[in-house]
């Protein structure tokens, strides 16, 4: 049920490559314009190695990439996405697969960036939307 509900809240296809590992809510002071708080969703990349890549050795995760997504129930949403790191036989670090997680030059999910661009006619470059830090 948890995965089913997450599929409605996250960008399309996200659960094909990432697992939700934690969700936290950060309340905002009441004097802020946007009163709902911030929903932090933490995602770790799944082990999607192919058979040819089976010899790679797990080597932890990268630092998280933060991406702003559509607000949910009066809460801003920040996705914290960690990619898997691997080591090859020679001990070199390897990161597999390339995902289009954010619109180029932004920290917005592709769907949220398209919405903002259509609604505002441009993408806010300072990370704000309607005067509120996202």
N, C-alpha and C positions, 0 to 999 in steps of 0.2 A: 504494500500500500504506500509506503514511504517513497519508493522509487517512482511509483505511478504518479503521486502528487507532485514530486519534484520535476517530472517531465513537463508539467504544465507551467511551472514557474521559471525554469531555466531556458536559456536560448536553445533553439531547435538543434537536436543532435548532440548536445553537450554530454548527456549520459551515455552516449555510445563510446566516449573516450575518457570520461572522468567519473569518479565516484564522490558523492557528497560525504565528507568525513565529519563535518561539524557545522552548526549554524548558531550564531550568537546575535543578540540584539544590543545595540548601543543606544541608550536613551539620549536625547538632546535636551539641553536646558529649555525651559518653557518660553523664554524670550526669543528663541530662534524662530524665523519665519516658517520653517518646515518643522512641524512639531512631532512627527511620527517616529523619529529616530532613524537609525541605520541598521539594516539587516545585513550581517556579514555571513556569506556562504562560502565555506572552505571546500575546495575540490582538489583531489589528487588524481593524477593520470593513472588509468588502468594499465595493467601489463598487457599491451597489445603487440608483443613481439611476434614476428612471423617465425616459421620453422628455421629459416636461414639465419635468423637473429638469435636463436635459442642459446648460443654459446656466450652471449653477453652476460655479464655479472651485474646484478643490481648494485647501485652506488648512491642510494638516497634520492633526494628530490632537489630541484632548483629552488631558489628563492621565489616566493609567490609573485605572480603578476596580478595587479589589481585592475579590475575592469568594472566600470559602472554599467548597470543594467536598468531595465524598467522598474520604477517604484512598485512596491507591493503593499497594499493596505496602508497607505500613508507612511511608508517607510522607504527611504532610499535603499538601494541594493548595491552592494559591492561584492563582486566575485573575487575570491582569493584562489588563484589557480597555480598549482605546483605541478611541474613536469617531472617525469622520472629521468634520472641520470643512470647511465650504464657505463661499464668499463669493458673494453675489448681485451683480447688475449695479451696485448702489449701494454695494458694498463692505461690506455688513453680514454678520457671521458667522452661519452657519446650521448647525444640526445636524439631520439628517433622522432619521426613524423613531424610534419608542419601543419599546424592548425590555424585557421583564420579566426582568432578569438576576438580581436578588436578591429575596428575600422582603422585603416592606415592613418598614422599621424594623430590618433586619438587614444583615449582610454575608455571608449564606449563600445559596447557590444554592437555587432553589425546591425541588428534590428533596432536597437535604441538610437543609434546614430542616424539611421534612415528616418525614423520618426522625428527626431529633433530637426533634421535638415528640412523635412517637409513642413513641419510646424513653424519653425523659426526662419527658414530660408538659408540657414547657415549652421555650422556646428560651433558651439561655444569652445574657444580654445583654452580658456582658463579653468575648465573643469566645473563651471557653474551652469545652472539652468534656472532661469527666472530669479536670478539673484541669490540662489542657494547653492552652496558648495556641494557637489555630488561626490 
